[in-house]
Amino acid sequence: MPRIAQLARKTSETDISLDLNLDGTGQSTISTGVPFFDHMLTHLAKHSLIDLTLTAKGDTHIDDHHTVEDVSLVLGTALDKALGMGSDAVWQLVKESGLRGRGGAYFPVGAKWETARNTQASRKFLLVNAEEGEPGIYKDRHLLEGDPHRVLEGIQIAALGIGATNVVIFADCILSQRAPAQSYPRGTFVGRNVLVAQG
């Protein structure tokens, strides 16, 4: 799915048009009438490898701030639009990637998710087995203990991709509650009973 956005905004102070491609090569054509701002936006595109075409006409004869402010609003809206992936787009991206599970069957994740997505139910659970119950193997411990934030972010992506209404993490004291509590402020997570240990 292409991550692109095209936006235009016209007010009494500015007239802006923007084309954005997040999966570009860093090419840009910038013209805002504010030379240093052009320089900064060019470097933003170059070093983040996004393609950006931006034209802005503003009342720079009075002051630059209207142009800078309105361009920032348009650019922020375009980024939000280009990044705004819903459940269908997330699932499609995972399916097309060919990502496979970490278990012994090495089953395609997109196929697993498709089964869950197509299940008709008012409540869908994503069950995360972080128990490491295989004696002496500890194949996931390095990830669970070393980078628990990546695990939590992956869980959020998977929940979105399958349309889960609930997530249950089965952990044998490996995925510590400290990790989410330290990195994610209250209100960041979606849902009820978040960060509550049960059992």
matplotlib code that plots the C-alpha trace (Angstrom):
import matplotlib.pyplot as plt

x = [0.0, 1.6, 2.2, 1.4, -0.5, -1.5, -2.9, -3.7, -4.6, -5.6, -6.2, -6.2, -2.5, -1.1, -1.7, 0.0, 0.2, 2.1, 2.8, 4.4, 5.7, 7.1, 8.7, 10.7, 14.4, 14.8, 14.0, 12.4, 11.3, 10.6, 9.6, 8.1, 9.6, 11.5, 15.1, 16.1, 12.8, 13.4, 16.8, 15.5, 12.7, 15.1, 17.3, 14.3, 13.3, 16.9, 17.8, 14.4, 14.3, 10.8, 9.9, 8.4, 7.1, 6.0, 4.9, 3.8, 2.9, 2.4, 2.5, 6.2, 6.4, 4.8, 6.4, 7.5, 5.6, 2.3, 4.0, 6.1, 3.1, 0.7, 3.3, 3.8, 0.1, -0.1, 3.0, 1.7, -1.7, 0.0, 2.2, -0.8, -2.7, 0.3, 0.9, -2.8, -3.1, -6.2, -6.8, -7.1, -3.9, -1.9, -3.0, -2.3, 1.2, 2.0, 0.5, 2.5, 5.7, 5.8, 6.5, 6.5, 5.9, 8.7, 7.3, 8.3, 5.8, 7.2, 3.6, 2.9, 1.6, -0.7, -2.5, -2.9, -4.2, -6.6, -8.3, -8.7, -10.0, -12.6, -13.9, -17.4, -17.4, -18.3, -15.2, -11.8, -8.8, -5.2, -3.4, 0.3, 2.3, 5.3, 5.5, 8.7, 7.5, 9.9, 12.5, 16.1, 15.2, 14.4, 14.1, 12.2, 13.7, 16.3, 13.5, 11.1, 13.7, 16.0, 13.5, 10.0, 8.9, 9.3, 7.1, 4.4, 4.4, 4.2, 1.2, -0.5, 0.1, -1.1, -4.3, -5.0, -4.3, -6.7, -9.3, -8.8, -11.1, -9.0, -5.3, -4.1, -0.4, 0.5, 3.8, 5.8, 7.3, 9.5, 7.7, 7.9, 5.2, 8.0, 8.7, 5.3, 4.9, 8.3, 8.1, 4.4, 2.7, -0.9, -3.3, -1.0, -2.6, -6.1, -8.6, -9.5, -7.5, -4.2, -1.1, -3.1, -1.7, -4.2, -3.9]
y = [0.0, 3.3, 5.7, 9.0, 12.1, 15.1, 18.2, 21.8, 24.6, 28.1, 30.9, 34.7, 34.5, 31.5, 29.2, 25.8, 22.6, 19.5, 16.0, 13.5, 10.0, 8.3, 5.5, 7.7, 8.3, 11.8, 13.9, 17.2, 20.4, 23.1, 26.7, 28.5, 32.0, 31.5, 30.4, 28.9, 27.0, 25.7, 24.5, 22.7, 21.0, 19.9, 18.3, 16.7, 15.0, 14.0, 12.4, 10.7, 9.4, 10.9, 12.5, 16.0, 18.5, 21.7, 25.1, 27.8, 31.4, 33.6, 37.2, 37.0, 40.8, 41.2, 38.2, 34.6, 33.1, 32.6, 30.6, 28.5, 27.9, 26.9, 24.7, 22.9, 22.3, 21.0, 18.8, 17.4, 16.6, 14.9, 12.8, 11.7, 10.8, 8.9, 7.0, 6.4, 2.7, 0.9, -2.7, -3.7, -1.9, -3.4, -6.9, -6.5, -5.2, -8.1, -10.6, -9.1, -9.0, -12.8, -12.6, -16.1, -17.2, -17.9, -21.3, -24.7, -24.6, -21.3, -20.6, -17.3, -14.7, -13.1, -16.4, -16.7, -13.2, -13.7, -16.6, -14.4, -11.5, -13.6, -15.1, -13.5, -12.6, -9.6, -10.2, -11.4, -12.2, -12.0, -14.5, -13.8, -16.8, -15.3, -18.1, -19.8, -23.2, -25.3, -26.5, -25.3, -23.6, -20.0, -19.1, -15.9, -14.8, -12.5, -10.6, -10.5, -9.3, -7.4, -5.4, -5.8, -2.5, -4.1, -7.0, -4.6, -2.6, -5.8, -6.8, -3.5, -4.0, -7.6, -6.6, -3.9, -6.3, -9.0, -6.7, -7.9, -6.5, -8.0, -8.9, -11.4, -11.8, -15.1, -14.5, -16.3, -13.1, -12.6, -9.7, -7.3, -4.8, -2.3, -2.0, -0.7, 1.4, 3.1, 3.7, 4.5, 7.1, 6.6, 7.2, 5.8, 2.4, 1.7, -0.3, -1.2, -3.1, -2.2, -3.0, -5.2, -8.5, -11.3, -14.8]
z = [0.0, -1.0, 1.8, 0.0, 0.5, -1.6, 0.1, -0.6, 1.8, 1.0, 3.4, 3.3, 4.3, 2.5, -0.5, -0.1, -2.2, -1.1, -2.5, -0.1, -0.6, 2.6, 0.6, -1.7, -2.3, -0.7, -3.7, -3.1, -4.8, -2.1, -2.6, 0.4, -0.1, 3.2, 2.2, 5.5, 5.8, 2.3, 3.3, 6.4, 4.5, 1.8, 4.4, 6.1, 2.8, 1.9, 5.3, 5.9, 2.3, 1.7, -1.6, -1.0, -3.4, -1.7, -3.0, -0.6, -1.3, 1.7, 3.0, 3.6, 2.9, 6.3, 8.2, 7.6, 10.5, 8.7, 5.9, 8.4, 10.6, 7.7, 6.0, 9.3, 9.6, 6.0, 6.4, 9.7, 8.2, 5.2, 7.4, 9.5, 6.3, 4.8, 8.0, 8.8, 8.3, 9.4, 10.1, 6.5, 5.5, 8.3, 7.5, 3.8, 4.5, 6.8, 4.2, 1.4, 3.4, 3.7, 7.4, 9.1, 12.6, 15.1, 16.0, 14.6, 11.7, 10.3, 9.2, 7.3, 9.7, 7.1, 6.7, 10.5, 10.7, 7.8, 9.7, 12.8, 10.7, 9.0, 12.2, 12.9, 16.5, 18.6, 20.8, 19.4, 21.7, 20.8, 23.0, 23.5, 24.8, 26.6, 29.1, 27.8, 29.0, 26.9, 29.4, 28.6, 25.3, 26.3, 22.6, 23.2, 26.5, 24.9, 23.1, 26.1, 28.6, 26.3, 24.3, 25.9, 24.3, 20.8, 22.0, 23.2, 20.0, 18.0, 20.1, 19.3, 15.6, 15.7, 17.6, 15.0, 12.1, 13.3, 14.7, 18.3, 21.0, 23.8, 24.4, 27.0, 27.6, 29.3, 31.0, 33.6, 35.2, 32.1, 30.4, 33.4, 34.1, 34.6, 30.9, 29.8, 32.9, 32.4, 28.7, 28.0, 30.1, 31.3, 28.5, 25.8, 25.8, 24.5, 26.5, 30.1, 32.7, 31.0, 33.0, 35.4, 36.4, 36.9, 38.1]

ax = plt.figure().add_subplot(projection="3d")
ax.plot(x, y, z, "-o")
ax.set_aspect("equal")
plt.show()
